[in-house]
Amino acid sequence: MYFLFFTNSIGQQHRLFFEPHSYSNLMEFVRDQGIEDWGDCRGRAWCGTCHIAVTPKNDLVITEIDEVHRLSLLSNASTDSRLACQVFLDKRIHQTEIRYIGDD
């Protein structure tokens, strides 16, 4: 069993257990856990409502130009920023700390 730590918008940390590839992406998984109500663009990397910080970044390299573009428009983006809708739920995020940031 794999897990990650997710800190929500009000600072509560949750340890979430998951099976790799059980969801299309991290955004859908966290939303289905009832922790955040996000994803205005339905996972297209257009809105930034699922903006997160990933620590350690591991090998979660941004590969989609839409994600790069959206993050470049957010004033609160950092080198640890990702859009949860673009992060696959796989073993690369096992034991990762993820903090909700949101759009600005």
N, C-alpha and C positions, 0 to 999 in steps of 0.2 A: 504494500500500500504506500502511496506517495502522499505528501502533504506540503502545504505552503502556509506562510503566515500572512494574513491580510489585515491591514489597519484601515478601518473605514473612515468615512468623512467626519465622524465625531470622535475619532481617536481610539475607538475600541479595537483591540487586536483579536483576531479569530484564527484558530488553527483549523485549516480546511483540508480534509482528506479527499483524494481524487484518484480515479483510474485514468491512466493516459488515454487520450483521444476519446474520452467519454462525452466531450462537448466540442463544438466547433472552435471555441476560443475561450480565453479566460474571462472575458466580459460576460458571456452567457452563463458560465459556471457560477460566478459570484452573484449575478442577478438572481439565478435560480435558488441560491442559498438564502435569499431574502435579505441580503446585507446592503446592497446598493441598488437604486433604481436609476439606471443609466443606459446609455446607448440610444440617444435621440436619432442618430443616423442609421441605426440597425446594423452596426458593424462594418460600415463602409470607410471608416477613417476620415470622415468629413467634419465631425462636430467637436471632438475633444472632450466630451462629457465623461469618457472612461480613461482620462489621463491618469497615469500611475507612475510611481518611481519604483524601480526594481533594484534590489540590493542583495547579494552582489549581482552584477549584470550577467555574469556567466557568458554563455555563447548566444545570448538573445540579441542577435544582430538584426537591425532593421533592414528589411529587404524590399519593402513596398514604397514606391515613390509617394503615394497618397499619405502614408503615415509621416514620412519625412516632411512633406509640405505642411500638413496640419500642425505638427510639433513646431515647425519654424514660425508659425503664426501665434503661438501661445507664449505670452510674456513670462509665464512661470515654468517654462520647460527647462530641463537641465540635461546633463549627460546621462543621467539615470532614467530619463523619461521614456515612456512607451505608451501606446494606446492599448488597453486591455483587449480590445476587439481584434488586434493584430498579433496577439501572443497565443501560441498554440498551447493547449493543455497537454503537455508531455513531460517526460522525465527531466528535461532541462530546467524546469522550474521547481523541482523537488527541493524542499528545505529553503526556498527563496523567501525573502521578506519583500512584501509588496505593500506600498502605501498609496492610498487614494489621494490624488491631488485635484483633479477636476479641471474644467476649463476656467479661464479667467475672465 
